């Protein structure tokens, strides 16, 4: 019985100490990123000054409609990108788009 009372007293003392320190303690700072000086400033701060995702990583999708460009142009650009990546990283060389392959049944591809 004596061991149980000592254990309970130790748990109670730990709970009182923990409750007392959490009332006075504050959240610590994390100094591992570029904006730690903003974190130390008083008041509320917004992450990356409220910039959207596209501005963080310099990503721009561009306009959704390009004048003077058709599907074949985009398909060819996609093929060149996949070909470049295949050569750079050792992937299988992709098949060219259908409009670049000449038909086998017609002479001269006409």
C-alpha positions in Angstrom: 0.0 0.0 0.0 2.9 2.3 0.8 4.3 1.9 -2.8 0.9 2.8 -4.3 0.7 5.9 -2.2 4.2 7.0 -3.2 3.4 6.3 -6.8 0.2 8.3 -6.7 2.0 11.2 -4.9 4.7 11.2 -7.6 2.0 11.2 -10.4 0.1 14.0 -8.6 3.3 16.1 -8.2 4.2 15.6 -11.8 0.7 16.7 -12.9 0.9 19.8 -10.7 4.3 20.7 -12.1 3.2 20.1 -15.7 0.0 22.2 -15.2 2.0 25.0 -13.7 4.6 25.2 -16.4 2.1 25.1 -19.3 0.4 28.1 -17.9 3.6 30.2 -18.1 5.3 28.5 -21.0 5.1 29.7 -24.6 5.5 28.1 -27.9 9.1 27.9 -29.0 10.5 29.2 -32.3 11.7 27.1 -35.1 14.8 28.5 -36.7 15.2 26.3 -39.7 13.6 28.3 -42.5 14.2 31.6 -44.2 11.5 33.7 -42.4 12.4 33.1 -38.8 12.9 36.8 -38.3 9.2 37.3 -39.2 8.3 34.7 -36.7 10.1 36.5 -33.9 8.3 39.8 -34.7 5.3 40.7 -32.5 1.8 40.2 -33.9 0.4 37.8 -36.4 2.3 36.9 -39.5 1.1 35.2 -42.7 3.1 32.4 -44.2 5.2 33.6 -47.2 3.4 37.0 -47.0 0.2 35.4 -48.2 1.6 34.6 -51.7 -0.2 31.9 -53.6 1.5 28.6 -54.4 2.3 29.6 -58.0 4.3 32.6 -56.7 6.3 30.5 -54.2 7.7 28.2 -56.7 7.7 30.6 -59.7 5.1 28.4 -61.5 3.1 30.0 -64.2 0.7 27.9 -66.3 0.3 30.8 -68.8 -2.9 31.6 -70.6 -5.3 28.8 -71.3 -5.7 29.9 -75.0 -2.9 30.7 -77.3 -3.7 32.4 -80.6 -2.2 30.8 -83.7 -1.4 27.5 -82.0 -3.1 24.2 -82.6 -3.2 20.8 -81.0 -0.3 19.5 -83.2 2.0 22.2 -81.8 1.2 21.3 -78.2 1.5 17.6 -79.0 4.9 18.2 -80.6 6.1 20.2 -77.7 5.0 17.5 -75.3 6.8 14.9 -77.5 10.0 16.9 -77.4 9.8 17.3 -73.6 9.3 13.5 -73.2 12.1 12.8 -75.6 14.4 15.2 -73.7 13.6 13.5 -70.4 14.0 10.1 -71.9 17.5 10.9 -73.1 18.4 12.7 -69.9 17.2 10.1 -67.4 17.6 6.9 -69.5 13.9 6.1 -70.1 12.5 4.4 -73.2 12.4 6.7 -76.2 8.7 7.6 -76.7 6.9 7.0 -80.0 6.5 10.2 -82.1 3.0 11.7 -82.5 0.8 10.4 -85.2 1.1 13.5 -87.4 4.9 13.1 -87.6 4.8 9.5 -88.7 4.3 9.2 -92.4 1.7 6.6 -93.5 3.3 3.4 -94.8 0.7 2.7 -97.5 1.0 5.9 -99.5 4.1 6.9 -101.5 6.1 9.9 -100.2 3.8 10.2 -97.2 1.1 12.2 -99.2 
